[in-house]
């Protein structure tokens, strides 16, 4: 059985809350239009917390590979899927705004982890 660190628990909750909030923000922004800058700032702060707290030195490469892949796919998918409708529901706009909200959270986390990785490489 794996032993879980209490330090990692905080980062894991921040990541989970950030993903759920990004999904909710994406769906709401598709139906309501633009959302408050405060909600987007919360996503950025959660992304920073994930970047600083959640990623252990042994998992940096896995995190960066997954995060960069998700950022690239989200960016490409967000612009390519807009305008698609199914049964008079703007599914394309919902998916596009959800991917955009995920970008708001993942980009700061990816930048923090990449900079931390560069510092650790330069110290060796």
C-alpha positions, 0 to 999 in steps of 0.5 A, a space after each residue: 500500500 502506498 503511503 501518501 504525503 500530507 503535502 501532496 494531498 493539498 496539491 492534489 486537492 488544488 488540482 482536482 478543484 481546479 479541473 472541476 472549476 475549469 469544467 464548470 467555468 467552461 460550461 457557464 461561460 458558453 451559456 452566459 458569455 464572459 465570466 468574472 475576472 475573479 473566477 479566472 484569477 482563481 484558476 490561475 492561482 490554483 494552477 500556480 499552487 499545482 505547479 509549486 506544490 503538487 509535482 515531485 522532482 521525480 514526476 516532472 518529466 511525466 507532468 510536463 509531457 502530459 501538461 504540454 500535450 494537453 495545452 497544445 491539444 486544448 489550444 488547437 481544439 478550442 479554435 477548431 471546434 467552435 460553431 459546431 451544433 447538435 440538436 440546437 445545442 452549441 456543443 462546439 462553444 461549450 467544449 471550446 470554452 471548457 478547453 480555454 478554462 483548462 488552459 487558464 489553469 494548466 499554463 501557469 502550472 506548466 510554466 512553474 514546473 518547467 522553470 523549476 526543472 530548468 533551475 534543477 538542471 542548471 544546478 547539476 
